[in-house]
Amino acid sequence: MARKKFIAGNWKMNTTADEAAALAKAVAEAVGKVTDVDVAVCPPYVNLPAVAEAIKGSNVKLGAQDLHWEEKGAFTGKISAAMLKSVGVTCVIIGHSEQRQYFGETDETVNKKTKAALAAGLLPIVCVGETLEERESGKMDAVIDRQTRGAFNGISAAEAAKCVVAYEPVWAIGTGKTATSQQANEAHIFIRNILTELFGKDTAGGIRIQYGGSMKPDNAKELLAQSDVDGGLIGGAALKAADFAGIVQPK
């Protein structure tokens, strides 16, 4: 099944409003007319309006880095799906390894957030992946299996079809280390097999699985050529428009 590639830039805690607008404008100029690849940028919450304005009229989609599962209430510091939609957000990263590592994200909260995003009509980018210790101790498959099944618990096949999964080997995020193209593809195939068990071959075959571990212009073409690598969730390289464009359209 042909799956359209999806490259999303996760800007993490970087850029002021002016910097974000400038970067978004540069990205829109570089890849905003691309039609054969879906492209999104995910700036910090406070920069969403500025970025929305900068990418207006382009094919670049606006994404957020997280959301809360409740619609409203006494949740100081949190952002709801409706708030994100009100400023033009169409997709949202859920369960990023940094949220899991530093801010108490669990498989249960990832599941709640995924359901909230789906209910609001947002595209969830659901992150799963193992640490270096888990990989070296032979726990990689068990960790990915647990995280994937946990994220999609109670979600129907029709809903799952509206999701994206991002495989992010934690040991390859911001470290300069990258899984080999074969390692990445094997992990993606493993995830797709889990999705096949959960939702059937047709649904699983249509779900895009991004790679999220230090994808850069010089390795993007090889990674994206793999059978089950359907795009990238890009960190550091997303902060330079030329580098990001080199991943969207690798040479």
RALIN-V329309 format. One record per backbone hydrogen bond with DSSP energy under -1.0 kcal/mol. CO is the residue of the C=O (numbers start at 1). NH is the residue of the N-H. If there is no record, write none. Layout:
# RALIN-V329309
co:nh
CO:NH
CO:NH
This chain:
# RALIN-V329309
co:nh
5:38
6:232
7:40
8:234
9:42
12:14
16:20
17:21
18:22
19:23
20:24
21:25
22:26
23:27
24:28
25:29
26:30
27:31
28:32
31:34
32:59
38:7
39:61
40:9
41:63
42:11
44:47
45:48
47:51
48:52
49:53
50:54
51:55
55:58
61:41
62:90
62:91
64:93
73:75
75:78
79:68
80:84
81:85
82:86
84:87
84:89
85:88
90:123
91:64
92:125
94:127
96:100
97:101
98:102
99:103
99:105
106:110
107:111
108:112
109:113
110:114
111:115
112:116
113:117
114:118
115:119
116:120
117:122
118:121
123:92
124:164
125:94
126:166
128:168
130:170
131:135
132:136
133:137
134:139
135:138
139:143
140:144
141:145
142:146
143:147
144:148
145:149
146:150
147:151
148:152
152:155
156:160
157:161
159:162
160:163
164:126
165:210
166:128
167:212
169:172
170:173
180:184
181:185
182:186
183:187
184:188
185:189
186:190
187:191
188:192
189:193
190:194
191:195
192:196
193:197
194:198
195:199
196:200
200:204
201:205
203:206
208:165
209:230
210:167
211:233
216:219
216:220
219:223
220:224
223:226
230:6
231:211
232:8
234:10
235:238
236:239
240:244
241:245
242:246
244:247
244:248
245:249
